[in-house]
């Protein structure tokens, strides 16, 4: 996806310097910075969750990974619970 954004000249100059030091493109530096920020915010959000909310989120993630084509009978579920 290609988007045009306005960047302050001072920030752009710093980005260009960083890209020269890192021997990479300004675009790659910006992508790294955005990815780092998003990851930081996700971790910050997870820390703010209560234990119950963390358990709910974990269960949701496990449920999303499950194979929806497999069917288990009620008896199998009850046997495993005992």
WOGIZI-V307115 format. One record per run of one state. SS is the DSSP state (helix for helix, strand for strand, loop for the rest). FROM is the first residue (numbers start at 0). LEN is the number of residues. If there is no record, write none. Layout:
BEGIN
ss={SS | SS}
from={FROM | FROM}
len={LEN | LEN}
END
This chain:
BEGIN
ss={loop | helix | loop | helix | loop | helix | loop | helix | loop}
from={0 | 8 | 22 | 25 | 48 | 50 | 65 | 73 | 81}
len={8 | 14 | 3 | 23 | 2 | 15 | 8 | 8 | 1}
END
